[in-house]
Amino acid sequence: MQKLSQMPNIGVILENLLIAAGIASPEALKALGSKSAFIKIKNIDPTACLNKLYALEGAIQGQRRHALSACTKKELKCFFESLKK
């Protein structure tokens, strides 16, 4: 896989955000992890929402964001909420 948009949940808009944040490949996204990638996106797009974080994690796991486990969603939601403080 060579393009971010070939990953689940990654459309053109999110792909462009990732590239603008310095994450240019699926391998780079996987190495960085969803939380660190989300922080980079949040720095350039303050409106980035929880669903983007879910999308990133789903892309890394190779599944649609809706298929993430409840445990994973809970962990990501706690992380997202901690960024608001």
Buried (B, 14 or more C-beta within 10 A) or exposed (E): EEEBBEBBBBEEEBBEBBEBBEBBBBEBBBEBEBBBBBBBBBEEBEEBEBEBBBBBBBBBBEBEBEEBEEEBBEBBEEBBEEEEE
